[in-house]
Amino acid sequence: MAFRILSIDGGGARGVIPLAILSELEAQTGVRTADRFDLIAGTSTGGLIACGLTLKKNKNFRTPKYSAEELLKLYKKHIPAIFKNKYPTRWLSDKISNLQTSYDTTGLDNALNEILGTSRLEDCRTPIFVSSYDMRNRFPIHFTSREAVIKSQGQHASKNFLLKDICRATSAAPTYFPPFKLDYPNPLGNNLMATDCIDGGIFVNNPSLAAYLEVLQHRSPLIYQKAIKGPIKILSLGTGSISPNLRPEKNMVGSGRLFWAKLIIELMMQANSQIVDAQVKYLLPQSDFFRVEPPLKEFPDLDDSSKKAIKFWIENVAYGEVINDSSFWNKIRNF
């Protein structure tokens, strides 16, 4: 029996793309995403989706609280507030954003409080794997269900973090949101240390490979034992690829920090997703890895909260490029 991993890229508001795909998959099969996969990995918006789809309805039952369709509706409800301009005009917002983050966290905090409340890692129906990066101490952080009940040496509590804190940590994209401060067990001792967490997309926007290695390295715990004898299969969902024709940058030579600030984040995220895709394809048989990365023909900005953008991403990208393509359903049957 195969061990199945669902991996979801970062991509801000474009998270509605994988959510729409998962919503249709649930509708067609009658199986919740949390029941179909053995591990759900996500970065940034993908981490929010992983937490939302695996959260149990009740601590005493394993039924997921949200279907993909319900979570998609919540995304559409909260996206405008999450990416709400802090200033009266977009022009003024863009200018001031050269000096400070584009958005405050009020809208994001409100969304996470409504969707996740005070739930913790242990409240996930299916194991999750969510990444962030500590810019203060310069090391990657992985929030895992595996470690949720493992106490660090001596006195401190386990890594059973609040899900809303995990989501804030993984989605704090530089230039968009401020870093998230979190007390984290020191890997070199038994004390807690202060961290400044930023978006995991700066190093692992596509978490497919990181999730695969997590399972390979820790197959002895009961949580991953299914992977000892059977194959590991990965369904990897992107949030849309940006072509050079869509975002032509012709005046890069000699450009300075202000010009590069937002563009470099976008480039890092897409480049990481592409190289991880190539690496996993090399490591796994073709039948065990399925990457879905639809092209974006309009609305590339990950912070576009307009109704036109959200409608386009769902109808033209998720449905037009993926769900309405019969080859998608032919491949998905293996997963």
N, C-alpha and C positions, 0 to 999 in steps of 0.2 A: 504494500500500500504506500502510495506516494505521500511525502511531506510537502504541503503546498504553502508557498509564500506569496503574499500580495505585497507589492512594493509600489508606493505612490510618491511621485516627485513633488518638489516644491514648485511654486508658481503663483503665489498670491491669490487674487480673485479668480484666476483661471483654474482654481481647484474645482470649479463647477463642471469642468470637462470630465475628469475621471469620475466625479460623483454622478453625473448623468449616465455615464457608461455603466457604472455599478448599479444604478437604479434600474436601468433596462435589463441588466443581467439578472437581478433579483426578480423582476417582474416576469421574465421569460422562464425562469427555472423554479420559482417559488422557494428558493433557498436564500437565507440571509447571508450577507458577505462574511459575517463573523462565524457562521457555521460551515462555510465552504473552505476556509483557509485555516492553517495551523499557526501561522504567524503573519501579522500585518505590520509592515514597516512603512514609515513615512517621514518626510522631512518638510519642515515649514508647513504650508497648507496641507501637505500630505500627512504630517503628524497630527494635525487637527482632525483630519478625516479618520485616521487610524483610531484615535481616542474616541471619537463620536460613534463610529460604527461598532466598536467593541464594548462600549459601556453597558453594563448590565442594567436591566430595568429595575431590578430589586437585588439587594445584597444576598438574598437567600435563594435566588433563582438565576439560571444561566441565560434567560431570554434577553437578547439585545434590546436596549431602550429605544434605539432609532433604526428605522430602515434607511437605506440609501436615499430613497425619495424624500423621507421626512428631513433628513440632514441637508439635502439639497435645498429644500424650502427654507430651512433656517439660514443657510448660506445666503440665499437670495435676499432674505429679510435683513440680514446684518451687514452685508458687504458695503452698502452705501454709507453706513455710519462708521465702519472700520476705516475706510479710505475717504473720510470727509476732510475737505480742505480746512486748514486752521485759520485761513484768512479770507477776506471778502471776495477776492478775485483769484483765478487760477494763475494769472500773470504774477501777482504779488506773492502767491504761495510758492511758485517756482523760484522767484528771486531769493526769498528768505530761506528756502530749502537749500540754497548753496551754503548756508551757514549753520543750519540745524536740521533735525529730522523733519521729514515731510508731514508726519502725522503724530498726534499724541495717542495714547493707548486707551482712551475712554471707550470708544466704540468696540474695540477688541475685548477689553475687560468685561464689558456688559454682555457681549456675545458668549464669552467663555463661562461667565457666571450662570447665564440662562441654560446653556447646553450641558455643561459638565458639573456645575454646582461645586460641592465639596468632595466629590468622588476622587479616589486615589487609584494608583496603578493596580492594586489588588482587586479593584472593582471591574476590571476588564474581563469580558466573557472569553476572549481569545488573546493569547500573548501578543504584545506589541513591542516595537523597537523604534525609538524616535531619537533623532540626533540633534545636537546643538554644539556650539563651540565656545569655550571660556576664553575670552580675549584678555582677561586679567592675568591668568596663569598660563595661557597659551597651550591648552590641550583640549582635545575633543571629548565630548560627553555623550554617552549613549544611555538613554533612559530605557530600561528593559524590564519586562514582567519577571524575567528570570531573577533579577536582583531585588525585586520589590520586597521580598521577605528575608533577605540575607543581611544580617546585622554586621556593621563594620566592627573592627577589633575593639573590644572593650565595651564602651558605654553608650555609643550613639545609636540612634534609631536607624532603621533600614532605609534603603533608597525607594521607599514606598511614597513617592511624591504625589502631591495633588496633580490631577490631570490638567487643570487649568494653568498651573505653574509650568508644567512640561510644555504645554502649547505656547505659552508666552516665551519660553526660552528658545524653542525651535523656530519661532516665527519672527524674531527680532532682527529683521533684515537691515543691515547697515544703510543709512541715509533715509530709510522709511520709518523705522521705529527705534526707540532707544534700547540699549541692552537691558536685559532682565537680571536683576540681582537675586542670587539664590545661594543659600548655605548648602554646601555639598560636601560629603565625606571626603576627607583628604586621602588620596590613594597612597600617600607615603607615611601615613600615621593614623591615629585613632581620633583625631579632632575634626571638627567641621571647619571649612574654609570658605571665605567669601568669593563668589564668582560673578563675573559679568557675562552673561550668556547672550550670544548672538545667533542668528539664523544658521542652522546646520547646512544650508545650501551652499555656504562658502567653501565647503570641502566634500560634501556628500549629498548633493541635490538629488541624485538618483541613488536611493539607498539599497538597490538590488544586491550589489556585491557585499556591502557591509552586513546585510541581513543574512546572506548566504554563509559568510564567514562566521557570524554569530552562531548559527546552527551547527556548522561543522566543528567548531571549537568547543561546543558545550552540549554535545549529544547525550552525555551521561545523565544529566538531570532529567527527571520524569517529563518535564515540559517539552523536551525535544526528542524523547526516546523513539518516537515514530520514525525519525530520520536515520536510525542506526541501520536498519535492514532495507528500507525502501529508497527509491530515488527522491531527490529534491527537485520540485518543479517551481518555477517562478513566473508569475504574471506581473509584468512591470508596466505601470500606467504613467505616461507623461502628461504634461499640461500644455502641450502644443509647442512645436518647433518654429523658430523665427528664421525665415530665409533672408539672404542678403538683399533680395529684391524688395522685401517688405520693409527692411530697416537699412537702407544704404547709408554708409558712413564714409563720405568721400574726403573729408578734411581732417583726417586723424594725425597726419604728420605735424609734429610740433604742438599738439594740443596739450593743455595743462590739466591740473587736478579737477577744476570745476567741470570741465567738459567730460572727463572720464567718470566722475563720481557714480552716477546712476548706471551708465552704460557698462562699466566694468562688472557690476553685480550681475547684470543680465548675462553678460558674456561668460562669466565664471560658472553660473548655474547651467547654461546650455552646454558649455564645453565639458563640464563634469558629467552631465547626463549622457553625452555622446560617448565619452571614453569608457564609462562604466558599462554602457550597453555593449561596446565592442569586447570588453574584458569578459563579461558574463557569457556572451555568445561563444567565446573561445573555450571557456571552462565547462559549459554544459552542452549536452546533446541538443540538437535543434528542436527535438520533440519536448524538451523539458524547460524551454525558455520562450516566452512570448512577450515581445515588447510592443506596446501600443503608443505611438507618438505622432498624432495627427498634425499636419502642417497648418500654420496660421496664415490666412490670406488677408486678414484685417485684425485690428485691435490687438496689437502685441503687448501693450503695457500691462504688467501684472497688477498695477494698482488702479486700473480703469474700472470704476464702479457704476458706470452708466448702464441704463436699461438696454441700450442698443448693443453694448459690448457683451453683456451677460446673455442676451437673447441670441446673439451671433455665435458665441462659444457653445451654447447648448444645441441650437438647431443646426447651424452650418458646420461646426467642428465635430462635436460629440456624435450627433446623428448623421450629418451629411458625410463625414469622412470615415466614421467607424461603425456605428450601429446599423446603418443602412447598407453596409458592405457585407455581402454574404460570406466573403472569405474570413471575416472576423468570427462569425459564428462557427464556421468549419474548424477554425483553430481553437476556439474557446472550449470546445467539447472535451479537449484533453486536459482541461483545468477545472 
